[in-house]
Amino acid sequence: MGFEQFGFSAELTEGLDSMNFREPTPIQQQAIPEILAGRDLIASAQTGTGKTAAFLLPILEKCLRDKPSHIDTLIIVPTRELGLQIDQQLEGFAYFLPFSNIAIYGGGDGKEFEVQKKALKQGTEIVVATPGKLLSLLNMGYADLTHLRHLVLDEVDRMLDMGFIDDIQRIMKFLPEKRQTLFFSATMPPKIRQLAVKLLQNPVQINISISKPAEGINQAAYLVHDAQKLQLLGTIFRNPDLKSAILFAGTKQKVKEVERELRRMKFNVGAIHSDIDQQQREDVLLSFRNKKTVILVATDVVSRGIDVQGIELVVNYDVPGDPEDYVHRIGRTARAETKGEAITLINGTDIRRFQRIEEMIEKTVPKLPLPEGFAEGPDYSKPERPIPNQRGGRNQRSGKPFPPKASSNPTSQAAQTSTEGEMPKKKPFKKRFRGPKNNSGSGNPTTAG
């Protein structure tokens, strides 16, 4: 049964049709009726299940019916990338609706600040924001949320991991007690359930997430020494039919190295890491989204919340430390019931990590033989122990860790090393406040994440 089961207005239905939405996903089937009924909700749903549309569509329908004149909906997200995705989907779904929305992110110059302040004071109906910037504007008195009816916290587990819990609790002091609150999270650890008890009233609970990759992902792995990885990438990406791929690396230093080497091999590649400014990040993502850039190299900052259709291949340059991160990384492909491939490069010291991943997903991932001409890789039955060292990195000739280097300050190097999924510098997407739409405007529809 299609979206007609929800009784959406003609205007919202027209937006759905223009975006080629036909059949609701399981999370949409369960969540939309509850949200339309005004119930609080706590939903465990991974990216790629359609959760964004699950809360946007009923909220837009309720706004159309009630015609709010103040800030009606606040959507709090952990990263600007996820905020941009939601904002783009808002533009698509609400193309035929008389609503305005704004995305608010940290940093920015005085001009950007004035745009945000003006939008909030005029009472744009829907605000998508990261916690830090929103809290700053609230403290300065530029946003009145006393009439707020809908609060959405998306990727709650990610926000807790990134240390936003205190900001969220401070934001709650600016909100009316009588409101509808919606929690969406890929996982539901005890801390999230404790927070839900404080913020939600008799919530409906929906569990779609099973912490396992989509069935359409063809998973495989290579056992390979570090010194062989870049050469192996050349073999993997040397497919003339490949149109879109993401490679995840654990640190921004690795991202830079891999991008440089792939460019040297004449591949069409772009990279996202915290050392490039926000405009560059936007340009790289837009080029990748439009299939002008074939290979995107990135840290885990884009493993959640970036919804790019048609990604055929995900490559893990190294094994993520958290099995959940593996699921989110490879979840960039095989979205919306399509097919895709995920390849992981496993060195000797990453074997135990990957074995834990296989235990969690309850599946043995096939180990592919290295191409002809490659030396034998590590033995999967004999995990290697990482050798502590002060210099970090690995010897590019042998693929083995460097020996320890004497230092009077053994912690200095660790303090300088980037961690997986580091957050970018606080610079905002260039998002302008839009006034009410009309039918002559142009939307930017995207598919639901």
C-alpha positions as CSV (number, residue, x, y, z in Angstrom):
1,M,0.0,0.0,0.0
2,G,1.3,3.4,-0.9
3,F,1.5,6.8,0.9
4,E,-2.3,7.4,0.3
5,Q,-2.9,5.3,3.5
6,F,-1.8,8.2,5.6
7,G,-4.3,10.7,4.2
8,F,-1.7,13.3,3.3
9,S,-2.9,16.6,1.7
10,A,-2.9,17.1,-2.0
11,E,0.1,19.5,-1.8
12,L,2.3,17.1,0.2
13,T,1.3,14.2,-2.0
14,E,2.3,16.2,-5.0
15,G,5.7,16.7,-3.5
16,L,6.0,13.0,-2.8
17,D,5.1,12.2,-6.4
18,S,7.6,14.7,-7.8
19,M,10.3,12.9,-5.8
20,N,9.1,9.5,-7.0
21,F,8.1,8.2,-3.6
22,R,5.7,5.3,-4.1
23,E,5.9,2.8,-1.2
24,P,6.6,3.7,2.5
25,T,9.5,1.8,4.2
26,P,8.8,-0.2,7.4
27,I,10.0,2.7,9.6
28,Q,7.6,5.1,7.7
29,Q,4.7,2.7,8.0
30,Q,5.1,2.5,11.8
31,A,6.2,6.0,12.7
32,I,4.0,8.2,10.5
33,P,0.6,7.3,12.0
34,E,2.0,7.7,15.6
35,I,3.5,11.1,14.8
36,L,0.3,12.3,13.1
37,A,-1.6,11.2,16.3
38,G,0.7,13.4,18.4
39,R,2.5,10.6,20.3
40,D,6.1,10.9,21.5
41,L,8.3,8.4,19.8
42,I,11.6,6.6,20.3
43,A,12.8,4.8,17.2
44,S,15.8,2.7,16.6
45,A,16.5,2.9,12.9
46,Q,19.7,2.8,10.9
47,T,20.4,5.2,8.1
48,G,19.1,4.0,4.8
49,T,15.8,2.9,6.3
50,G,13.9,6.1,5.3
51,K,13.8,7.5,8.8
52,T,14.2,11.1,7.7
53,A,11.0,11.0,5.7
54,A,9.4,9.2,8.6
55,F,9.4,12.3,10.7
56,L,9.5,15.0,8.0
57,L,6.3,14.0,6.3
58,P,3.9,13.9,9.3
59,I,5.4,17.1,10.7
60,L,4.8,18.9,7.3
61,E,1.3,17.5,7.2
62,K,0.5,18.8,10.7
63,C,2.0,22.2,9.8
64,L,-0.1,22.4,6.7
65,R,-3.3,21.7,8.7
66,D,-2.5,24.1,11.6
67,K,-0.7,26.9,9.8
68,P,1.8,27.9,12.6
69,S,3.0,31.5,12.7
70,H,6.0,30.8,15.0
71,I,8.9,28.4,15.1
72,D,7.0,25.2,15.0
73,T,9.6,22.4,14.6
74,L,13.2,22.1,15.8
75,I,15.3,19.3,14.4
76,I,18.6,18.8,16.3
77,V,21.4,16.9,14.5
78,P,25.0,16.0,15.4
79,T,26.7,17.2,12.2
80,R,26.3,19.8,9.5
81,E,26.3,17.1,6.8
82,L,23.2,15.4,8.3
83,G,21.6,18.8,8.7
84,L,22.2,19.6,5.0
85,Q,20.7,16.3,4.0
86,I,17.6,17.0,6.0
87,D,17.3,20.5,4.8
88,Q,17.5,19.4,1.2
89,Q,14.8,16.8,1.7
90,L,12.7,19.5,3.4
91,E,12.9,21.6,0.2
92,G,11.8,18.6,-1.9
93,F,8.9,17.5,0.2
94,A,7.7,21.0,0.9
95,Y,8.1,22.3,-2.6
96,F,4.4,22.9,-3.0
97,L,3.9,24.0,0.7
98,P,3.9,27.6,2.0
99,F,6.7,27.0,4.6
100,S,10.2,28.3,5.2
101,N,13.1,26.6,6.9
102,I,16.6,27.3,7.8
103,A,19.7,25.3,8.7
104,I,21.9,26.6,11.4
105,Y,25.5,25.6,11.9
106,G,28.5,26.8,13.9
107,G,30.9,29.5,12.9
108,G,30.4,31.8,10.0
109,D,30.9,35.5,9.4
110,G,28.8,38.5,10.5
111,K,26.7,38.3,7.3
112,E,25.7,34.7,7.9
113,F,25.0,35.5,11.5
114,E,22.5,38.3,10.5
115,V,20.7,35.9,8.1
116,Q,20.3,33.3,10.9
117,K,19.2,35.9,13.4
118,K,16.6,37.4,10.9
119,A,15.2,34.0,10.1
120,L,14.7,33.1,13.7
121,K,13.2,36.4,14.7
122,Q,10.7,36.2,11.8
123,G,9.6,32.8,13.0
124,T,10.6,30.4,10.2
125,E,8.5,27.3,10.7
126,I,11.2,24.6,10.7
127,V,14.8,24.9,12.1
128,V,17.5,22.3,11.6
129,A,20.4,22.9,13.8
130,T,23.5,21.6,15.5
131,P,23.5,21.9,19.3
132,G,26.3,24.3,19.9
133,K,25.3,27.0,17.4
134,L,21.6,26.8,18.4
135,L,22.5,27.1,22.1
136,S,24.6,30.2,21.3
137,L,21.7,31.9,19.5
138,L,19.3,31.0,22.3
139,N,21.6,32.4,25.0
140,M,21.7,35.7,23.1
141,G,17.9,35.8,22.9
142,Y,17.6,35.6,19.1
143,A,15.3,32.6,19.0
144,D,11.9,32.2,20.7
145,L,11.0,28.6,21.0
146,T,8.1,29.0,23.5
147,H,5.5,28.1,20.8
148,L,7.5,25.0,19.6
149,R,5.3,22.0,19.0
150,H,7.7,19.4,17.5
151,L,11.2,18.5,18.7
152,V,13.2,15.9,16.7
153,L,16.6,14.6,17.9
154,D,18.2,12.7,15.0
155,E,21.2,10.4,15.4
156,V,20.9,10.6,19.2
157,D,23.6,8.0,19.7
158,R,26.0,10.0,17.6
159,M,25.3,13.2,19.6
160,L,26.0,11.4,22.8
161,D,29.3,10.0,21.4
162,M,30.3,13.5,20.4
163,G,29.7,15.0,23.8
164,F,26.6,17.0,23.0
165,I,24.5,15.7,25.9
166,D,25.1,18.8,28.1
167,D,24.2,21.2,25.2
168,I,21.0,19.3,24.6
169,Q,20.0,19.5,28.2
170,R,20.6,23.2,28.2
171,I,18.5,23.6,25.1
172,M,15.6,21.9,26.8
173,K,15.3,24.8,29.2
174,F,14.2,27.0,26.3
175,L,11.4,24.7,25.2
176,P,7.8,24.4,26.4
177,E,7.1,21.3,28.4
178,K,4.0,20.5,26.3
179,R,5.4,19.4,22.9
180,Q,5.8,16.3,20.8
181,T,9.3,14.8,21.1
182,L,10.8,12.3,18.6
183,F,14.0,10.4,19.2
184,F,15.7,8.6,16.3
185,S,18.9,6.6,16.8
186,A,20.7,3.8,15.1
187,T,21.5,2.1,18.5
188,M,19.8,2.4,21.9
189,P,22.4,2.1,24.7
190,P,21.4,2.7,28.3
191,K,22.4,6.4,28.2
192,I,19.9,7.1,25.4
193,R,17.1,5.3,27.2
194,Q,17.9,7.3,30.4
195,L,17.7,10.6,28.4
196,A,14.4,9.5,26.8
197,V,12.8,8.9,30.2
198,K,13.6,12.6,31.0
199,L,12.5,14.2,27.8
200,L,9.6,12.0,26.4
201,Q,6.1,11.3,27.7
202,N,4.8,7.7,27.4
203,P,6.7,7.3,24.0
204,V,5.8,4.7,21.4
205,Q,8.9,2.5,20.8
206,I,9.8,1.3,17.3
207,N,12.7,-0.9,16.6
208,I,13.8,-1.3,13.0
209,S,17.5,-1.3,13.5
210,I,19.1,-4.7,13.9
211,S,22.7,-3.5,13.6
212,K,23.3,-5.6,10.6
213,P,24.2,-4.5,7.0
214,A,21.5,-4.5,4.3
215,E,20.9,-7.7,2.4
216,G,21.9,-6.0,-0.8
217,I,25.5,-5.4,0.2
218,N,28.0,-7.9,-1.2
219,Q,30.7,-7.9,1.5
220,A,34.3,-9.0,0.9
221,A,37.7,-8.5,2.4
222,Y,41.4,-8.7,1.5
223,L,44.1,-9.7,4.0
224,V,46.9,-7.2,3.1
225,H,49.9,-5.6,4.6
226,D,49.8,-1.8,4.9
227,A,52.6,-1.4,2.4
228,Q,50.4,-3.2,-0.2
229,K,47.2,-1.2,0.4
230,L,47.7,1.6,-2.1
231,Q,48.7,-0.7,-4.9
232,L,45.7,-2.8,-4.2
233,L,43.4,0.2,-4.3
234,G,44.7,0.8,-7.9
235,T,43.5,-2.7,-8.8
236,I,40.1,-2.3,-7.0
237,F,39.3,1.1,-8.6
238,R,40.6,0.2,-12.1
239,N,37.1,-0.6,-13.2
240,P,35.9,1.4,-16.2
241,D,32.2,0.9,-15.2
242,L,32.6,2.3,-11.7
243,K,30.7,5.5,-11.3
244,S,30.6,6.2,-7.6
245,A,32.6,4.9,-4.6
246,I,33.5,6.0,-1.1
247,L,36.7,5.1,0.7
248,F,36.8,5.4,4.5
249,A,40.1,6.0,6.3
250,G,40.5,6.3,10.1
251,T,42.4,9.6,10.2
252,K,42.6,12.7,8.2
253,Q,46.4,12.0,7.6
254,K,45.4,8.8,5.9
255,V,42.7,10.5,3.9
256,K,45.3,13.0,2.5
257,E,47.7,10.3,1.7
258,V,45.2,8.1,-0.1
259,E,43.8,11.0,-2.1
260,R,47.2,12.1,-3.1
261,E,48.2,8.6,-4.3
262,L,44.9,8.0,-6.1
263,R,45.3,11.3,-8.0
264,R,48.9,10.2,-8.9
265,M,47.3,7.1,-10.4
266,K,45.0,9.4,-12.5
267,F,41.7,8.5,-10.7
268,N,38.9,11.0,-10.4
269,V,38.9,11.6,-6.6
270,G,37.9,14.1,-4.0
271,A,38.4,14.2,-0.2
272,I,36.7,15.5,2.9
273,H,38.6,16.1,6.1
274,S,38.8,18.8,8.8
275,D,41.7,20.7,7.2
276,I,39.6,22.0,4.3
277,D,37.2,24.9,4.7
278,Q,33.5,24.6,4.5
279,Q,33.1,25.9,1.0
280,Q,35.5,23.2,-0.3
281,R,33.6,20.6,1.6
282,E,30.3,21.7,0.0
283,D,32.0,21.7,-3.5
284,V,33.4,18.2,-3.0
285,L,30.1,16.8,-1.8
286,L,28.2,18.4,-4.6
287,S,30.6,17.1,-7.2
288,F,30.3,13.6,-5.7
289,R,26.5,13.8,-5.5
290,N,26.3,14.8,-9.1
291,K,28.7,12.0,-10.1
292,K,31.3,14.4,-11.4
293,T,33.7,13.0,-8.8
294,V,33.9,9.2,-8.9
295,I,35.8,8.4,-5.7
296,L,35.2,10.2,-2.3
297,V,37.9,9.7,0.4
298,A,36.7,10.6,3.9
299,T,36.9,9.9,7.6
300,D,33.9,8.6,9.5
301,V,32.4,12.1,9.6
302,V,30.4,11.1,6.5
303,S,29.7,7.5,7.5
304,R,26.3,8.7,8.9
305,G,23.9,11.3,7.6
306,I,25.1,11.6,4.0
307,D,22.5,10.3,1.6
308,V,24.0,10.0,-1.9
309,Q,22.2,7.8,-4.3
310,G,23.9,5.3,-6.6
311,I,27.0,4.6,-4.6
312,E,28.2,1.3,-6.0
313,L,31.2,0.5,-3.8
314,V,32.4,1.3,-0.3
315,V,36.1,0.5,0.6
316,N,37.3,0.4,4.2
317,Y,41.0,1.4,4.0
318,D,41.3,0.1,7.5
319,V,39.0,-1.7,9.9
320,P,36.9,0.6,12.1
321,G,37.3,0.1,15.9
322,D,33.6,-0.1,16.5
323,P,31.5,-2.8,14.8
324,E,28.6,-0.3,14.6
325,D,30.8,2.0,12.6
326,Y,31.5,-0.8,10.1
327,V,27.7,-1.1,9.6
328,H,27.3,2.6,9.1
329,R,30.2,2.8,6.7
330,I,29.1,0.1,4.3
331,G,25.5,1.3,4.7
332,R,26.4,4.1,2.2
333,T,25.8,1.6,-0.5
334,A,22.8,-0.7,-1.3
335,R,20.3,2.0,-0.1
336,A,16.6,1.8,-0.9
337,E,16.8,-1.9,-1.8
338,T,19.5,-1.4,-4.4
339,K,22.7,-3.5,-4.6
340,G,26.3,-2.6,-3.7
341,E,29.7,-3.8,-2.8
342,A,31.8,-3.3,0.4
343,I,35.4,-4.2,0.5
344,T,37.6,-4.1,3.7
345,L,41.4,-4.1,3.7
346,I,42.6,-6.0,6.8
347,N,46.1,-5.9,8.0
348,G,47.5,-8.3,10.7
349,T,46.7,-6.1,13.7
350,D,43.2,-5.4,12.5
351,I,42.2,-9.1,12.3
352,R,40.8,-9.2,15.8
353,R,38.7,-6.1,15.1
354,F,37.3,-7.7,12.0
355,Q,36.5,-10.9,13.8
356,R,34.5,-8.9,16.3
357,I,32.6,-7.4,13.4
358,E,31.8,-10.8,11.9
359,E,30.5,-11.9,15.3
360,M,28.2,-8.9,15.6
361,I,26.8,-9.2,12.1
362,E,26.6,-13.0,12.5
363,K,28.3,-13.6,9.1
364,T,31.6,-14.7,7.8
365,V,32.8,-12.2,5.2
366,P,34.6,-13.9,2.3
367,K,38.3,-13.2,2.2
368,L,39.4,-12.7,-1.4
369,P,42.8,-13.8,-2.8
370,L,45.2,-11.0,-3.5
371,P,45.7,-10.3,-7.3
372,E,48.5,-11.9,-9.1
373,G,51.9,-10.4,-8.3
374,F,51.1,-9.5,-4.7
375,A,53.1,-11.0,-1.9
376,E,51.1,-13.2,0.6
377,G,49.1,-11.2,3.1
378,P,48.5,-11.8,6.8
379,D,47.1,-15.1,8.1
380,Y,43.5,-14.6,9.3
381,S,43.9,-17.4,11.9
382,K,46.9,-15.7,13.4
383,P,46.0,-12.1,14.5
384,E,49.1,-9.9,15.2
385,R,49.5,-7.8,18.2
386,P,50.1,-4.1,17.6
387,I,53.6,-3.0,18.7
388,P,53.5,0.2,20.8
389,N,55.6,3.0,19.3
390,Q,56.1,6.7,19.8
391,R,56.4,7.6,16.1
392,G,53.1,6.2,15.0
393,G,52.3,4.9,11.5
394,R,53.9,1.9,9.8
395,N,57.1,1.2,7.8
396,Q,55.9,1.6,4.2
397,R,58.6,-0.9,3.0
398,S,57.8,-3.8,5.3
399,G,54.2,-2.9,6.3
400,K,55.2,-3.4,9.9
401,P,55.0,-0.8,12.7
402,F,58.0,1.5,13.2
403,P,60.1,0.6,16.3
404,P,59.7,2.8,19.3
405,K,61.4,6.2,19.3
406,A,62.9,7.6,22.4
407,S,61.2,10.7,23.7
408,S,61.2,12.8,26.8
409,N,57.5,13.3,26.3
410,P,56.0,10.0,25.4
411,T,52.4,11.4,25.3
412,S,53.1,14.3,22.9
413,Q,52.6,12.2,19.7
414,A,49.4,10.7,20.9
415,A,48.0,14.1,21.6
416,Q,48.7,15.1,18.0
417,T,47.2,12.0,16.4
418,S,43.7,12.5,14.8
419,T,41.1,10.0,15.8
420,E,38.5,8.2,13.7
421,G,35.6,10.4,12.7
422,E,37.0,13.7,13.9
423,M,34.7,16.6,13.8
424,P,35.3,19.4,11.2
425,K,36.2,22.9,12.2
426,K,33.1,25.0,13.1
427,K,32.3,26.6,9.8
428,P,28.8,26.6,8.4
429,F,27.1,25.6,5.2
430,K,26.2,28.7,3.3
431,K,22.4,28.3,3.8
432,R,20.2,31.3,3.2
433,F,16.9,31.9,4.8
434,R,14.0,31.3,2.4
435,G,10.7,33.0,2.5
436,P,7.4,31.2,1.8
437,K,7.5,29.1,-1.4
438,N,5.2,29.4,-4.4
439,N,4.7,27.2,-7.3
440,S,7.0,29.1,-9.6
441,G,10.1,28.3,-7.5
442,S,12.5,25.5,-7.9
443,G,13.1,22.8,-5.4
444,N,16.0,20.6,-4.8
445,P,14.4,17.2,-4.1
446,T,16.4,14.4,-2.8
447,T,15.5,10.9,-1.6
448,A,14.9,10.0,2.1
449,G,17.7,8.8,4.2
